[in-house]
Amino acid sequence: MSLLFIISQERGADLLLPLSDACIRKKYQYSCFFTGAGIKTLEDAKIKQNLNIIENSVACHHSWDRYLPNTTSIATMGSQTNLSEMIANHDKVVSI
């Protein structure tokens, strides 16, 4: 089972962290796409420390420039095109 978490809410860490832990326990593969205000989730200290999340994440470049200009992303930068590819490559999509 592979899951894609799309994080578009500023407080996405509240849900993403326990979901990440559950995926690890169940040995599910997962990836994250951060967009809109969800970009701010990448500034959460616990998210920054979670290498499983960071290694499997793409941040929308446009959203990053809008919400966190003049900073460096800890996630790979991408676009909505990347999101389309990610959706096609995962079994389930969860929107946060």
C-alpha positions in Angstrom: 0.0 0.0 0.0 1.3 3.4 -0.9 -0.3 6.6 0.4 0.1 10.2 -0.8 -0.6 12.9 1.8 -1.5 16.3 0.3 -1.0 18.9 3.0 -2.8 22.2 2.3 -3.6 23.4 5.8 -1.2 25.4 7.9 -1.6 23.1 10.9 -1.0 19.9 8.9 1.6 18.6 11.3 -1.1 17.8 13.9 -2.4 15.1 11.5 0.7 14.3 9.4 3.0 13.2 12.3 0.7 10.5 13.7 -0.2 9.3 10.1 3.5 9.1 9.3 4.1 7.0 12.5 1.2 4.7 11.6 2.6 4.2 8.0 5.9 3.2 9.4 4.3 0.7 11.9 2.3 -0.8 9.1 5.2 -0.7 6.6 3.2 1.4 4.2 5.1 3.6 1.7 4.1 7.2 1.7 4.9 10.6 0.2 3.8 14.1 0.9 3.0 17.1 -1.3 2.9 20.4 0.5 0.9 23.2 -1.1 -1.0 26.4 -0.2 -0.8 27.3 3.5 0.3 23.7 4.1 3.8 24.9 3.1 4.1 26.3 6.6 3.9 22.8 8.0 7.4 22.3 6.9 8.5 25.0 9.4 7.3 22.8 12.3 10.2 21.6 14.4 8.9 18.0 14.7 8.4 17.8 10.9 11.9 19.1 10.3 13.2 16.2 12.6 11.2 13.5 10.8 13.5 12.3 8.1 10.8 9.9 6.8 8.6 12.8 6.0 11.4 15.0 4.6 12.9 12.3 2.3 9.5 11.6 0.7 8.2 15.2 0.2 7.7 17.7 -2.5 6.9 21.4 -1.8 5.0 23.5 -4.4 7.4 26.1 -5.5 4.7 28.7 -6.1 3.3 28.2 -2.6 6.7 28.3 -1.1 7.4 31.7 -2.7 4.0 33.0 -1.5 4.1 31.8 2.1 7.8 31.5 2.9 9.7 33.8 0.6 13.5 34.2 0.9 13.8 30.9 2.8 15.1 27.5 1.8 12.9 24.5 1.6 13.8 21.3 3.4 11.7 19.4 0.9 12.3 19.0 -2.8 10.8 21.8 -4.7 8.2 21.0 -7.4 4.9 22.0 -9.0 1.4 20.8 -9.5 2.7 18.7 -12.4 4.7 16.8 -9.8 1.5 16.4 -7.8 -0.2 14.8 -10.8 2.6 12.3 -11.2 2.6 11.5 -7.5 -1.2 10.9 -7.5 -0.8 8.5 -10.4 2.0 6.6 -8.6 0.1 6.0 -5.2 -2.7 3.7 -4.2 -4.6 6.2 -2.0 -4.6 9.9 -1.6 -5.3 11.6 1.7 -5.9 15.4 1.9 -4.9 17.2 5.0 
